[in-house]
Amino acid sequence: MELLRTRGALTRADLARSLGLSRATVSTVVAALHHEGLVVETQGADTAVLPRQGRPGSLLTLNPSAGVAVGIDFGHTHIRVVVADLAHTVLAENSRTLMRDHDARHALRTAGEMAEEVLNSSGVDRAKVIGVGAGVPGPVNTATGTVGPSSIAPSWVGLQPGEDLAGRLGLPVFVDNVGNLGALAEVTWGAGQGAQVAVYIKLGTGVGAGFVFGGRIFRGSGGTAAEFGHMTVDPAGPACRCGNRGCLETYVSLPALLGQLRAYYAVDLAPYDVVALALAGDRACARVLADAGLRLGAATAIICNLLNPDRVIIGGELAAAGDIVLPAVRSALDRDVLPFAGSRVTVCKGELGDRAVALGAIATVLHRTTLLAGAQPRPAIVGNPRA
């Protein structure tokens, strides 16, 4: 099930090679999954990625009709809700704008209403919903599901959004940080496919990150790993809303870049204006984006020396300026990283755009929910990612 979920259509021979099992054992397991309606067989075009020998066998995929998952992205200024089936097809989605310093309880109420609306518009039988994933703008305690201190979204601190949403929707809910879910989505469906160690960096109103090792999110002992935006890059730098000085976020987040440009423009620039103007040749906008890339690359070099990733993926709103930001990141990374670690890492732009977190929320449901017949998703709040 895991291989079909992450790699798409495969033959029995592919499964046997990947799992190190005999074809007879794989055929027995496949027969059981087929009988339960979780796997379907097709004689269509061979799209599997593994090399084959001999005559190609029939392809197996997850049964799209076996269930659906709901993904919710609580951004700093938006809510996005997506419904997708087990074949990763998005059946319906919706998004709404939030105030930047929105009230989290209002956002939870709105998300509950949106989830109901999107499920209704998709025409899905509610009994087939296997779970809800939600990404929130703050670290999530792995033991309690409580949102920890956040410099960007203070109204979320101390809340248990999984409990709230589970009560509203009557469905199992899996909650994680938006950076972790963006990372999981890119590794599952986007620019991180095939990476053994992936670092995802989300550039927007804040700076988030997620680390994925062997297809699994690394959250640390309490859920606060990858708080990359609050790495100190200059102890004498500007004060950060987290209480420290010189955090990376104070140099490369959208508010920081807009602050640098505000004095030079007659009107307030919106985030998308900075990117659009830079790509159109505006020298000031291009300069602040390139400088942000250099800062980011120097900080990323530290991560590469520590984790030795094979993929660094830049996502979030500023990823749209990848033609300007990525070369600067690569330049500073090559300057500061150990040569062996630097030679093994690819720096690339995320492929999933503003859908990344919502799709990551779908992926985390598929990761954590038991799909086998007779084993129902646990009908409780799941704030603990280890569950």
Contacts in CASP RR format, 6 or more apart in sequence:
PFRMAT RR
TARGET T0000
AUTHOR 0000-0000-0000
METHOD contacts of the structure
MODEL  1
MELLRTRGALTRADLARSLGLSRATVSTVVAALHHEGLVVETQGADTAVL
PRQGRPGSLLTLNPSAGVAVGIDFGHTHIRVVVADLAHTVLAENSRTLMR
DHDARHALRTAGEMAEEVLNSSGVDRAKVIGVGAGVPGPVNTATGTVGPS
SIAPSWVGLQPGEDLAGRLGLPVFVDNVGNLGALAEVTWGAGQGAQVAVY
IKLGTGVGAGFVFGGRIFRGSGGTAAEFGHMTVDPAGPACRCGNRGCLET
YVSLPALLGQLRAYYAVDLAPYDVVALALAGDRACARVLADAGLRLGAAT
AIICNLLNPDRVIIGGELAAAGDIVLPAVRSALDRDVLPFAGSRVTVCKG
ELGDRAVALGAIATVLHRTTLLAGAQPRPAIVGNPRA
1 33 0 8 1.000
1 38 0 8 1.000
1 39 0 8 1.000
1 62 0 8 1.000
1 371 0 8 1.000
1 372 0 8 1.000
3 10 0 8 1.000
3 14 0 8 1.000
3 15 0 8 1.000
3 18 0 8 1.000
3 19 0 8 1.000
4 10 0 8 1.000
4 39 0 8 1.000
4 60 0 8 1.000
4 61 0 8 1.000
4 62 0 8 1.000
5 62 0 8 1.000
5 86 0 8 1.000
5 366 0 8 1.000
6 188 0 8 1.000
6 215 0 8 1.000
7 48 0 8 1.000
7 49 0 8 1.000
7 50 0 8 1.000
8 47 0 8 1.000
8 48 0 8 1.000
8 61 0 8 1.000
8 62 0 8 1.000
9 42 0 8 1.000
9 46 0 8 1.000
9 47 0 8 1.000
9 48 0 8 1.000
9 59 0 8 1.000
9 60 0 8 1.000
9 61 0 8 1.000
10 18 0 8 1.000
10 48 0 8 1.000
10 50 0 8 1.000
10 59 0 8 1.000
10 60 0 8 1.000
11 46 0 8 1.000
11 48 0 8 1.000
11 52 0 8 1.000
11 56 0 8 1.000
11 57 0 8 1.000
11 58 0 8 1.000
11 59 0 8 1.000
11 60 0 8 1.000
12 23 0 8 1.000
12 26 0 8 1.000
12 27 0 8 1.000
12 30 0 8 1.000
12 57 0 8 1.000
12 60 0 8 1.000
13 23 0 8 1.000
13 52 0 8 1.000
13 57 0 8 1.000
14 48 0 8 1.000
14 50 0 8 1.000
14 52 0 8 1.000
15 21 0 8 1.000
15 26 0 8 1.000
15 30 0 8 1.000
15 60 0 8 1.000
16 22 0 8 1.000
16 23 0 8 1.000
16 25 0 8 1.000
16 26 0 8 1.000
17 50 0 8 1.000
18 50 0 8 1.000
19 26 0 8 1.000
30 39 0 8 1.000
30 60 0 8 1.000
33 39 0 8 1.000
33 372 0 8 1.000
34 40 0 8 1.000
34 41 0 8 1.000
36 372 0 8 1.000
36 373 0 8 1.000
37 63 0 8 1.000
37 66 0 8 1.000
37 373 0 8 1.000
38 62 0 8 1.000
38 63 0 8 1.000
38 66 0 8 1.000
38 371 0 8 1.000
38 372 0 8 1.000
38 373 0 8 1.000
39 60 0 8 1.000
39 61 0 8 1.000
39 62 0 8 1.000
39 63 0 8 1.000
40 60 0 8 1.000
40 61 0 8 1.000
40 62 0 8 1.000
40 63 0 8 1.000
40 64 0 8 1.000
41 58 0 8 1.000
41 59 0 8 1.000
41 60 0 8 1.000
42 58 0 8 1.000
42 59 0 8 1.000
42 60 0 8 1.000
42 61 0 8 1.000
43 58 0 8 1.000
43 59 0 8 1.000
44 59 0 8 1.000
46 52 0 8 1.000
46 56 0 8 1.000
46 57 0 8 1.000
46 59 0 8 1.000
47 59 0 8 1.000
48 59 0 8 1.000
61 87 0 8 1.000
62 86 0 8 1.000
62 87 0 8 1.000
63 86 0 8 1.000
63 87 0 8 1.000
64 85 0 8 1.000
64 86 0 8 1.000
64 87 0 8 1.000
64 89 0 8 1.000
65 85 0 8 1.000
65 128 0 8 1.000
66 86 0 8 1.000
66 128 0 8 1.000
66 371 0 8 1.000
67 85 0 8 1.000
67 86 0 8 1.000
67 128 0 8 1.000
67 129 0 8 1.000
67 130 0 8 1.000
67 371 0 8 1.000
68 83 0 8 1.000
68 84 0 8 1.000
68 85 0 8 1.000
68 86 0 8 1.000
68 91 0 8 1.000
68 122 0 8 1.000
68 124 0 8 1.000
68 128 0 8 1.000
68 129 0 8 1.000
68 130 0 8 1.000
69 83 0 8 1.000
69 84 0 8 1.000
69 86 0 8 1.000
69 129 0 8 1.000
69 130 0 8 1.000
69 131 0 8 1.000
69 132 0 8 1.000
69 133 0 8 1.000
69 361 0 8 1.000
69 362 0 8 1.000
69 365 0 8 1.000
69 366 0 8 1.000
69 369 0 8 1.000
70 81 0 8 1.000
70 82 0 8 1.000
70 83 0 8 1.000
70 115 0 8 1.000
70 118 0 8 1.000
70 119 0 8 1.000
70 129 0 8 1.000
70 131 0 8 1.000
70 132 0 8 1.000
70 133 0 8 1.000
70 169 0 8 1.000
70 171 0 8 1.000
70 361 0 8 1.000
70 362 0 8 1.000
70 365 0 8 1.000
71 81 0 8 1.000
71 82 0 8 1.000
71 83 0 8 1.000
71 84 0 8 1.000
71 132 0 8 1.000
71 133 0 8 1.000
71 134 0 8 1.000
71 358 0 8 1.000
71 359 0 8 1.000
71 360 0 8 1.000
71 361 0 8 1.000
71 362 0 8 1.000
71 365 0 8 1.000
72 79 0 8 1.000
72 80 0 8 1.000
72 81 0 8 1.000
72 82 0 8 1.000
72 111 0 8 1.000
72 114 0 8 1.000
72 115 0 8 1.000
72 132 0 8 1.000
72 133 0 8 1.000
72 134 0 8 1.000
72 135 0 8 1.000
72 165 0 8 1.000
72 358 0 8 1.000
72 361 0 8 1.000
73 79 0 8 1.000
73 80 0 8 1.000
73 81 0 8 1.000
73 82 0 8 1.000
73 134 0 8 1.000
73 135 0 8 1.000
73 178 0 8 1.000
73 181 0 8 1.000
73 357 0 8 1.000
73 358 0 8 1.000
73 361 0 8 1.000
74 104 0 8 1.000
74 107 0 8 1.000
74 111 0 8 1.000
74 134 0 8 1.000
74 135 0 8 1.000
74 136 0 8 1.000
74 137 0 8 1.000
74 156 0 8 1.000
74 161 0 8 1.000
74 178 0 8 1.000
75 98 0 8 1.000
75 137 0 8 1.000
75 178 0 8 1.000
75 357 0 8 1.000
76 98 0 8 1.000
76 100 0 8 1.000
76 137 0 8 1.000
76 152 0 8 1.000
76 153 0 8 1.000
76 204 0 8 1.000
76 205 0 8 1.000
76 206 0 8 1.000
77 97 0 8 1.000
77 98 0 8 1.000
77 99 0 8 1.000
77 100 0 8 1.000
77 102 0 8 1.000
77 205 0 8 1.000
78 95 0 8 1.000
78 96 0 8 1.000
78 97 0 8 1.000
78 98 0 8 1.000
79 95 0 8 1.000
79 96 0 8 1.000
79 98 0 8 1.000
79 107 0 8 1.000
79 110 0 8 1.000
79 111 0 8 1.000
79 114 0 8 1.000
80 93 0 8 1.000
80 94 0 8 1.000
80 95 0 8 1.000
80 354 0 8 1.000
80 355 0 8 1.000
80 357 0 8 1.000
80 358 0 8 1.000
81 93 0 8 1.000
81 94 0 8 1.000
81 95 0 8 1.000
81 111 0 8 1.000
81 114 0 8 1.000
81 115 0 8 1.000
81 118 0 8 1.000
81 358 0 8 1.000
82 90 0 8 1.000
82 92 0 8 1.000
82 93 0 8 1.000
82 118 0 8 1.000
82 355 0 8 1.000
82 358 0 8 1.000
82 359 0 8 1.000
82 361 0 8 1.000
82 362 0 8 1.000
83 90 0 8 1.000
83 91 0 8 1.000
83 92 0 8 1.000
83 93 0 8 1.000
83 118 0 8 1.000
83 119 0 8 1.000
83 122 0 8 1.000
83 124 0 8 1.000
84 90 0 8 1.000
84 91 0 8 1.000
84 359 0 8 1.000
84 362 0 8 1.000
85 91 0 8 1.000
86 366 0 8 1.000
86 371 0 8 1.000
88 189 0 8 1.000
88 362 0 8 1.000
90 355 0 8 1.000
91 122 0 8 1.000
91 123 0 8 1.000
91 124 0 8 1.000
92 118 0 8 1.000
92 119 0 8 1.000
92 121 0 8 1.000
92 122 0 8 1.000
92 123 0 8 1.000
93 118 0 8 1.000
93 355 0 8 1.000
93 358 0 8 1.000
94 114 0 8 1.000
94 117 0 8 1.000
94 118 0 8 1.000
94 121 0 8 1.000
96 110 0 8 1.000
96 114 0 8 1.000
98 107 0 8 1.000
98 110 0 8 1.000
100 205 0 8 1.000
101 154 0 8 1.000
101 155 0 8 1.000
102 155 0 8 1.000
103 155 0 8 1.000
104 147 0 8 1.000
104 153 0 8 1.000
104 155 0 8 1.000
104 156 0 8 1.000
104 159 0 8 1.000
104 161 0 8 1.000
105 155 0 8 1.000
105 159 0 8 1.000
105 164 0 8 1.000
108 159 0 8 1.000
108 161 0 8 1.000
108 164 0 8 1.000
108 165 0 8 1.000
108 168 0 8 1.000
109 168 0 8 1.000
111 134 0 8 1.000
111 165 0 8 1.000
112 165 0 8 1.000
112 168 0 8 1.000
112 169 0 8 1.000
115 132 0 8 1.000
115 165 0 8 1.000
115 169 0 8 1.000
116 169 0 8 1.000
119 126 0 8 1.000
119 129 0 8 1.000
129 171 0 8 1.000
130 172 0 8 1.000
130 365 0 8 1.000
130 369 0 8 1.000
130 371 0 8 1.000
130 377 0 8 1.000
131 171 0 8 1.000
131 172 0 8 1.000
131 173 0 8 1.000
131 174 0 8 1.000
131 365 0 8 1.000
131 369 0 8 1.000
131 377 0 8 1.000
132 165 0 8 1.000
132 166 0 8 1.000
132 169 0 8 1.000
132 171 0 8 1.000
132 172 0 8 1.000
132 173 0 8 1.000
132 174 0 8 1.000
132 361 0 8 1.000
132 365 0 8 1.000
133 173 0 8 1.000
133 174 0 8 1.000
133 175 0 8 1.000
133 176 0 8 1.000
133 181 0 8 1.000
133 361 0 8 1.000
133 362 0 8 1.000
133 364 0 8 1.000
133 365 0 8 1.000
134 161 0 8 1.000
134 162 0 8 1.000
134 165 0 8 1.000
134 173 0 8 1.000
134 174 0 8 1.000
134 175 0 8 1.000
134 176 0 8 1.000
134 361 0 8 1.000
135 175 0 8 1.000
135 176 0 8 1.000
135 177 0 8 1.000
135 178 0 8 1.000
135 181 0 8 1.000
135 357 0 8 1.000
135 361 0 8 1.000
136 147 0 8 1.000
136 153 0 8 1.000
136 156 0 8 1.000
136 161 0 8 1.000
136 175 0 8 1.000
136 176 0 8 1.000
136 177 0 8 1.000
136 178 0 8 1.000
137 150 0 8 1.000
137 152 0 8 1.000
137 153 0 8 1.000
137 156 0 8 1.000
137 177 0 8 1.000
137 178 0 8 1.000
138 147 0 8 1.000
138 148 0 8 1.000
138 150 0 8 1.000
138 152 0 8 1.000
138 153 0 8 1.000
138 156 0 8 1.000
138 177 0 8 1.000
138 178 0 8 1.000
139 147 0 8 1.000
139 148 0 8 1.000
139 149 0 8 1.000
139 150 0 8 1.000
139 177 0 8 1.000
139 223 0 8 1.000
139 224 0 8 1.000
139 227 0 8 1.000
140 146 0 8 1.000
140 147 0 8 1.000
140 148 0 8 1.000
140 175 0 8 1.000
140 176 0 8 1.000
140 177 0 8 1.000
140 223 0 8 1.000
140 383 0 8 1.000
140 385 0 8 1.000
141 147 0 8 1.000
141 148 0 8 1.000
141 222 0 8 1.000
141 223 0 8 1.000
142 219 0 8 1.000
142 220 0 8 1.000
142 221 0 8 1.000
142 222 0 8 1.000
142 223 0 8 1.000
142 383 0 8 1.000
142 384 0 8 1.000
142 385 0 8 1.000
142 386 0 8 1.000
143 222 0 8 1.000
143 384 0 8 1.000
144 160 0 8 1.000
144 383 0 8 1.000
144 384 0 8 1.000
145 160 0 8 1.000
145 161 0 8 1.000
145 162 0 8 1.000
145 175 0 8 1.000
145 381 0 8 1.000
145 383 0 8 1.000
145 384 0 8 1.000
146 158 0 8 1.000
146 159 0 8 1.000
146 160 0 8 1.000
147 156 0 8 1.000
147 157 0 8 1.000
147 158 0 8 1.000
147 159 0 8 1.000
147 160 0 8 1.000
147 161 0 8 1.000
148 156 0 8 1.000
148 157 0 8 1.000
148 158 0 8 1.000
148 224 0 8 1.000
149 157 0 8 1.000
149 242 0 8 1.000
150 156 0 8 1.000
150 157 0 8 1.000
151 230 0 8 1.000
151 240 0 8 1.000
151 241 0 8 1.000
151 242 0 8 1.000
151 243 0 8 1.000
151 249 0 8 1.000
152 205 0 8 1.000
152 206 0 8 1.000
152 241 0 8 1.000
160 381 0 8 1.000
160 383 0 8 1.000
161 173 0 8 1.000
161 175 0 8 1.000
162 173 0 8 1.000
162 175 0 8 1.000
162 381 0 8 1.000
162 382 0 8 1.000
162 383 0 8 1.000
163 381 0 8 1.000
165 171 0 8 1.000
165 173 0 8 1.000
165 175 0 8 1.000
166 172 0 8 1.000
166 173 0 8 1.000
166 380 0 8 1.000
166 381 0 8 1.000
170 379 0 8 1.000
171 379 0 8 1.000
172 369 0 8 1.000
172 377 0 8 1.000
172 378 0 8 1.000
172 379 0 8 1.000
172 380 0 8 1.000
172 381 0 8 1.000
172 382 0 8 1.000
173 381 0 8 1.000
173 382 0 8 1.000
173 383 0 8 1.000
174 361 0 8 1.000
174 364 0 8 1.000
174 365 0 8 1.000
174 368 0 8 1.000
174 369 0 8 1.000
174 382 0 8 1.000
174 383 0 8 1.000
174 385 0 8 1.000
175 382 0 8 1.000
175 383 0 8 1.000
176 217 0 8 1.000
176 219 0 8 1.000
176 361 0 8 1.000
176 364 0 8 1.000
176 385 0 8 1.000
177 208 0 8 1.000
177 210 0 8 1.000
177 223 0 8 1.000
177 226 0 8 1.000
178 202 0 8 1.000
178 208 0 8 1.000
178 357 0 8 1.000
179 200 0 8 1.000
179 202 0 8 1.000
179 208 0 8 1.000
179 209 0 8 1.000
179 210 0 8 1.000
179 226 0 8 1.000
179 357 0 8 1.000
180 210 0 8 1.000
180 217 0 8 1.000
180 219 0 8 1.000
180 226 0 8 1.000
181 356 0 8 1.000
181 357 0 8 1.000
181 360 0 8 1.000
181 361 0 8 1.000
181 363 0 8 1.000
181 364 0 8 1.000
182 200 0 8 1.000
182 202 0 8 1.000
182 210 0 8 1.000
182 315 0 8 1.000
182 352 0 8 1.000
182 356 0 8 1.000
182 357 0 8 1.000
182 359 0 8 1.000
182 360 0 8 1.000
183 198 0 8 1.000
183 199 0 8 1.000
183 200 0 8 1.000
183 209 0 8 1.000
183 210 0 8 1.000
183 211 0 8 1.000
183 212 0 8 1.000
183 217 0 8 1.000
183 226 0 8 1.000
183 313 0 8 1.000
184 212 0 8 1.000
184 215 0 8 1.000
184 217 0 8 1.000
184 360 0 8 1.000
184 363 0 8 1.000
184 364 0 8 1.000
184 367 0 8 1.000
185 352 0 8 1.000
185 355 0 8 1.000
185 356 0 8 1.000
185 357 0 8 1.000
185 359 0 8 1.000
185 360 0 8 1.000
185 362 0 8 1.000
185 363 0 8 1.000
186 192 0 8 1.000
186 198 0 8 1.000
186 200 0 8 1.000
186 313 0 8 1.000
186 315 0 8 1.000
186 350 0 8 1.000
186 351 0 8 1.000
186 352 0 8 1.000
186 356 0 8 1.000
187 193 0 8 1.000
187 194 0 8 1.000
187 195 0 8 1.000
187 198 0 8 1.000
187 200 0 8 1.000
187 212 0 8 1.000
187 215 0 8 1.000
188 359 0 8 1.000
188 360 0 8 1.000
188 363 0 8 1.000
189 351 0 8 1.000
189 352 0 8 1.000
189 359 0 8 1.000
189 363 0 8 1.000
190 350 0 8 1.000
190 351 0 8 1.000
190 352 0 8 1.000
191 311 0 8 1.000
191 313 0 8 1.000
191 348 0 8 1.000
191 349 0 8 1.000
191 350 0 8 1.000
191 351 0 8 1.000
192 198 0 8 1.000
192 311 0 8 1.000
192 313 0 8 1.000
192 348 0 8 1.000
195 212 0 8 1.000
195 309 0 8 1.000
195 310 0 8 1.000
195 311 0 8 1.000
196 213 0 8 1.000
196 214 0 8 1.000
196 310 0 8 1.000
197 211 0 8 1.000
197 212 0 8 1.000
197 213 0 8 1.000
197 214 0 8 1.000
197 307 0 8 1.000
197 308 0 8 1.000
197 309 0 8 1.000
197 310 0 8 1.000
197 311 0 8 1.000
198 211 0 8 1.000
198 212 0 8 1.000
198 215 0 8 1.000
198 309 0 8 1.000
198 310 0 8 1.000
198 311 0 8 1.000
198 312 0 8 1.000
198 313 0 8 1.000
199 209 0 8 1.000
199 210 0 8 1.000
199 211 0 8 1.000
199 300 0 8 1.000
199 303 0 8 1.000
199 304 0 8 1.000
199 307 0 8 1.000
199 309 0 8 1.000
199 311 0 8 1.000
199 312 0 8 1.000
199 313 0 8 1.000
200 209 0 8 1.000
200 210 0 8 1.000
200 211 0 8 1.000
200 212 0 8 1.000
200 313 0 8 1.000
200 315 0 8 1.000
201 207 0 8 1.000
201 208 0 8 1.000
201 209 0 8 1.000
201 210 0 8 1.000
201 228 0 8 1.000
201 296 0 8 1.000
201 300 0 8 1.000
201 312 0 8 1.000
201 313 0 8 1.000
201 314 0 8 1.000
201 315 0 8 1.000
202 208 0 8 1.000
202 209 0 8 1.000
202 210 0 8 1.000
202 315 0 8 1.000
202 316 0 8 1.000
202 356 0 8 1.000
203 252 0 8 1.000
203 253 0 8 1.000
203 254 0 8 1.000
203 292 0 8 1.000
203 296 0 8 1.000
203 314 0 8 1.000
203 315 0 8 1.000
203 316 0 8 1.000
203 317 0 8 1.000
203 318 0 8 1.000
203 319 0 8 1.000
203 325 0 8 1.000
204 253 0 8 1.000
204 254 0 8 1.000
204 271 0 8 1.000
204 316 0 8 1.000
204 317 0 8 1.000
204 318 0 8 1.000
205 253 0 8 1.000
205 254 0 8 1.000
205 255 0 8 1.000
205 271 0 8 1.000
205 317 0 8 1.000
206 229 0 8 1.000
206 249 0 8 1.000
206 253 0 8 1.000
206 254 0 8 1.000
206 255 0 8 1.000
207 228 0 8 1.000
207 229 0 8 1.000
207 248 0 8 1.000
207 249 0 8 1.000
207 252 0 8 1.000
207 253 0 8 1.000
208 226 0 8 1.000
208 227 0 8 1.000
208 228 0 8 1.000
208 229 0 8 1.000
209 226 0 8 1.000
209 227 0 8 1.000
209 228 0 8 1.000
209 229 0 8 1.000
210 217 0 8 1.000
210 218 0 8 1.000
210 225 0 8 1.000
210 226 0 8 1.000
210 228 0 8 1.000
211 217 0 8 1.000
211 218 0 8 1.000
211 225 0 8 1.000
211 226 0 8 1.000
211 307 0 8 1.000
211 309 0 8 1.000
212 218 0 8 1.000
216 367 0 8 1.000
217 385 0 8 1.000
218 225 0 8 1.000
218 226 0 8 1.000
219 225 0 8 1.000
219 226 0 8 1.000
219 385 0 8 1.000
223 385 0 8 1.000
228 248 0 8 1.000
228 299 0 8 1.000
228 303 0 8 1.000
229 247 0 8 1.000
229 248 0 8 1.000
229 249 0 8 1.000
229 253 0 8 1.000
230 240 0 8 1.000
230 242 0 8 1.000
230 244 0 8 1.000
230 247 0 8 1.000
230 248 0 8 1.000
230 249 0 8 1.000
231 247 0 8 1.000
231 248 0 8 1.000
231 299 0 8 1.000
231 302 0 8 1.000
232 244 0 8 1.000
232 245 0 8 1.000
232 246 0 8 1.000
232 247 0 8 1.000
232 248 0 8 1.000
233 246 0 8 1.000
233 247 0 8 1.000
233 248 0 8 1.000
233 251 0 8 1.000
233 295 0 8 1.000
233 298 0 8 1.000
233 299 0 8 1.000
234 245 0 8 1.000
234 246 0 8 1.000
234 251 0 8 1.000
235 245 0 8 1.000
235 246 0 8 1.000
236 245 0 8 1.000
236 246 0 8 1.000
237 245 0 8 1.000
237 246 0 8 1.000
237 250 0 8 1.000
238 245 0 8 1.000
238 246 0 8 1.000
238 250 0 8 1.000
239 245 0 8 1.000
239 246 0 8 1.000
239 250 0 8 1.000
240 246 0 8 1.000
240 247 0 8 1.000
240 249 0 8 1.000
240 250 0 8 1.000
242 249 0 8 1.000
248 295 0 8 1.000
248 296 0 8 1.000
248 299 0 8 1.000
249 256 0 8 1.000
250 256 0 8 1.000
251 292 0 8 1.000
251 295 0 8 1.000
252 292 0 8 1.000
252 293 0 8 1.000
252 295 0 8 1.000
252 296 0 8 1.000
252 318 0 8 1.000
254 271 0 8 1.000
254 274 0 8 1.000
254 317 0 8 1.000
254 318 0 8 1.000
256 292 0 8 1.000
257 274 0 8 1.000
257 288 0 8 1.000
257 289 0 8 1.000
257 292 0 8 1.000
258 268 0 8 1.000
258 269 0 8 1.000
258 271 0 8 1.000
258 274 0 8 1.000
260 288 0 8 1.000
261 269 0 8 1.000
261 274 0 8 1.000
261 284 0 8 1.000
261 285 0 8 1.000
261 288 0 8 1.000
262 268 0 8 1.000
262 269 0 8 1.000
264 284 0 8 1.000
269 277 0 8 1.000
271 317 0 8 1.000
272 317 0 8 1.000
272 320 0 8 1.000
274 285 0 8 1.000
274 288 0 8 1.000
274 289 0 8 1.000
274 321 0 8 1.000
275 285 0 8 1.000
275 289 0 8 1.000
275 317 0 8 1.000
275 318 0 8 1.000
275 320 0 8 1.000
275 321 0 8 1.000
277 285 0 8 1.000
278 285 0 8 1.000
278 286 0 8 1.000
278 289 0 8 1.000
278 321 0 8 1.000
278 324 0 8 1.000
279 320 0 8 1.000
279 321 0 8 1.000
279 323 0 8 1.000
279 324 0 8 1.000
286 324 0 8 1.000
289 318 0 8 1.000
289 321 0 8 1.000
289 324 0 8 1.000
289 325 0 8 1.000
289 328 0 8 1.000
290 324 0 8 1.000
290 325 0 8 1.000
290 328 0 8 1.000
291 328 0 8 1.000
292 318 0 8 1.000
292 325 0 8 1.000
292 328 0 8 1.000
293 325 0 8 1.000
293 328 0 8 1.000
293 329 0 8 1.000
293 332 0 8 1.000
294 328 0 8 1.000
294 329 0 8 1.000
294 331 0 8 1.000
294 332 0 8 1.000
295 332 0 8 1.000
296 325 0 8 1.000
296 328 0 8 1.000
296 329 0 8 1.000
296 332 0 8 1.000
297 328 0 8 1.000
297 329 0 8 1.000
297 330 0 8 1.000
297 331 0 8 1.000
297 332 0 8 1.000
297 333 0 8 1.000
297 336 0 8 1.000
298 332 0 8 1.000
298 333 0 8 1.000
298 335 0 8 1.000
298 336 0 8 1.000
300 312 0 8 1.000
300 329 0 8 1.000
300 332 0 8 1.000
300 333 0 8 1.000
300 347 0 8 1.000
301 332 0 8 1.000
301 333 0 8 1.000
301 335 0 8 1.000
301 336 0 8 1.000
301 337 0 8 1.000
302 336 0 8 1.000
303 309 0 8 1.000
303 312 0 8 1.000
304 312 0 8 1.000
304 333 0 8 1.000
304 337 0 8 1.000
304 338 0 8 1.000
304 341 0 8 1.000
304 342 0 8 1.000
304 345 0 8 1.000
305 337 0 8 1.000
305 338 0 8 1.000
305 341 0 8 1.000
308 341 0 8 1.000
308 344 0 8 1.000
308 345 0 8 1.000
309 345 0 8 1.000
310 344 0 8 1.000
310 345 0 8 1.000
310 346 0 8 1.000
311 345 0 8 1.000
311 346 0 8 1.000
311 348 0 8 1.000
312 329 0 8 1.000
312 333 0 8 1.000
312 345 0 8 1.000
312 346 0 8 1.000
312 347 0 8 1.000
312 348 0 8 1.000
313 348 0 8 1.000
313 349 0 8 1.000
313 350 0 8 1.000
314 322 0 8 1.000
314 325 0 8 1.000
314 326 0 8 1.000
314 329 0 8 1.000
314 347 0 8 1.000
314 348 0 8 1.000
314 349 0 8 1.000
314 350 0 8 1.000
315 349 0 8 1.000
315 350 0 8 1.000
315 353 0 8 1.000
315 356 0 8 1.000
316 353 0 8 1.000
316 354 0 8 1.000
316 356 0 8 1.000
317 354 0 8 1.000
318 325 0 8 1.000
319 325 0 8 1.000
319 349 0 8 1.000
319 350 0 8 1.000
319 353 0 8 1.000
322 349 0 8 1.000
326 347 0 8 1.000
326 348 0 8 1.000
326 349 0 8 1.000
329 347 0 8 1.000
330 347 0 8 1.000
333 342 0 8 1.000
333 345 0 8 1.000
333 347 0 8 1.000
334 342 0 8 1.000
337 345 0 8 1.000
350 356 0 8 1.000
352 359 0 8 1.000
364 385 0 8 1.000
368 382 0 8 1.000
368 385 0 8 1.000
368 387 0 8 1.000
369 377 0 8 1.000
370 376 0 8 1.000
370 377 0 8 1.000
378 387 0 8 1.000
END
